[in-house]
Amino acid sequence: MPSTKNYVVLLNEFAGGGQSKEAWPKLAQRLNQHLINYQLYRTEYPGHATKLAYKLAQEAPADTILIVVGGDGTLHEALNGLQRIPENTIILAYIPCGSGNDFARGAGISRQPLHALEQLLKVQHPRTFDVGHYQEDLAHEHGFFMNNIGIGFDAAVVHATNRAPSKRYLNKYHLGSLAYIVSLVGTFFRQQAFPVKITSQQTTTEFKRAFLVTTTNHPYFGGGVPIMPSASMHDHKLDLVVMERVNTLYFIFLFIMMFLHLHTHFKAVHHFKAEKLRIQTASAEFGQADGENMGKRAFDITFDVRHQRFLYR
């Protein structure tokens, strides 16, 4: 018997170097086997998913399930479209087909598209999870993020990775995370220390030699690196990690400790957890939001937590 739920599929065929396009015929076949009636929208240009999701948030029936098929960037765009309507009634779902798929890791969603589809079709009731909201006062902009916003090293790596010719080649063989690792090495030697001021509801702390400044909604960034293993999408707080500039050997050591979930025990790494955070930089640094380049500039950015209904186990 056909499902009575209202489904909309938002497909980015370019995600993951074409992984979405490759996966879609099998996904469509499986949807048909489950007698799922759905509307299909294909994104055609950067930012299109935001416009499509915003229109759905305005016009779609209550409890419409929006299945995003793409990468973290596509999910980021869709979230920003939905959250333009603060009390939107859309239920968001995700089938990861990108190069990093950090949100899938954080949410426990299979990174195999067909398995991810089966997971979401088995869920009976949506859950509400935290999403990050930011207000950037210098550029007079605001937005939302599922994964993290980084300033400094990780953002410079994202900038280099997105411009690297190797990314498309590695995505072709489902090795997109390696593009991040390749860019990481060269960026380490180019990224300089910079001053930053961190303000939470409890304290104000200044660092003269910040290197990586990442506000995260769940444990992962950079294609599976556990930047903050204790971060949760259900605690109504955001986690901020500040790593100071260290020498090469110490950085390699801290990177290894990160995978062992031990890096926050060392004095070069600082952790903040709060409902609201403010980050101020005086120098121009690269920024990234969910792997999307925010450009190189000074930041005065304030974070708080919002919420979105999501279909996952």
Secondary structure, 3 states (H helix, E strand, C coil): CCCCCCEEEEECCCHHHCHHHHHHHHHHHHHHHCCCCEEEEECCCCCHHHHHHHHHHHHCCCCCEEEEEECHHHHHHHHHHHCCCCCCCCEEEEEECCCCCHHHHHHCCCCCHHHHHHHHHHCCCCEEEEEEEEEECCCCEEEEECCEEEEEHHHHHHHHHHHCHHHHHHHHCCCHHHHHHHHHHHHHHHCCCEEEEEEECCCEEEEEEEEEEEEECCCEECCCEECCCCCCCCCCCEEEEEEECCCHHHHHHHHHHHHCCCHHHCCCEEEEEECCEEEEECCCEEEEECCEEEEEECCEEEEEEEEEEECCC
